[in-house]
Each structure stands twice: as C-alpha cells, then as structure tokens.
C-alpha cells in the first residue's frame, strides 16, 4: 500500500462520514475537473514512456552516460518524472473519489448518473 498522503487521509475521513463537500454543483464540477486532470496526466505519462528511448547523443562513452542519465530522470529513479506523475495521479484519484462520495451524500445519486446539463444551466441562471 502507498504511503499515507493528505489526500488519502481526506478520503479516509470522507469514507468514515467525518467530512464531505455539501455543495452538489461544486462536487460535480470538481469531479469533472479531476477527470480532465487525470486525462492530462495520463498523456504526460505516455510522453514519459517515450522518453525511455532517448538516443542521438553520439557514440562516445560520455554520450551513453548522458543517455542513461536522461532515461533515469524520465523513468527509473524515485524522483523521476514518471514517479512524480504516478504520485500526482494517485492524489487526483483520491480527490475524485472524495467528490464522488460527497456528491452521492448530497444528491442521493451516483455522480456517473448525474446530468451535466443540470449543473451547466445553474451557471447561466
């Protein structure tokens, strides 16, 4: 199991019924924002995977060392771009679930069944 983060702790509190967001529209919009952020982060993960195949520095020993360094910064080290992105993805997933649970408590229905038009028209009125 991953280390405890502020987001996983918040999710635990929400699951236990200790806290929740009490605004239906806000929970809906934040849930949708999390969906969009997850898609963006996944795109970045895909770019990072392509960075594993870094080449073109030449045939010298120093060039191979440089390729290895770039590759490890992309994927392979604890603070590599890939690991940071995976940590961010887990945080956004936790927040997404927080908003989903909050929405269900306030609206009495699953967020996946919510009609986006209901929340868009609120912004216009």
QUINOR-V445350 format. One record per residue. N is the residue number from 1. NEAR is the number of other ideal C-beta (glycine too) atoms within 10 Angstrom. Layout:
n->(N/N)
near->(NEAR/NEAR)
This chain:
n->(1/2/3/4/5/6/7/8/9/10/11/12/13/14/15/16/17/18/19/20/21/22/23/24/25/26/27/28/29/30/31/32/33/34/35/36/37/38/39/40/41/42/43/44/45/46/47/48/49/50/51/52/53/54/55/56/57/58/59/60/61/62/63/64/65/66/67/68/69/70/71/72/73/74/75/76/77/78/79/80/81/82/83/84/85/86/87/88/89/90/91/92/93/94/95/96/97/98/99/100/101/102/103/104/105/106/107/108/109/110/111/112/113/114/115/116/117/118/119/120/121/122/123/124/125)
near->(4/9/7/9/13/9/17/17/11/17/19/14/13/21/11/8/9/9/13/17/17/10/13/20/16/15/25/24/17/19/22/16/14/20/13/10/17/16/9/12/17/11/11/15/16/9/11/19/12/9/15/13/9/15/9/6/14/11/6/9/8/9/13/12/11/14/16/13/12/14/17/12/16/19/16/12/13/6/9/17/16/19/14/13/18/15/14/16/16/15/19/19/17/20/20/21/18/24/23/19/20/23/25/16/15/17/16/8/12/10/18/8/8/19/10/10/8/12/16/12/10/12/8/5/4)
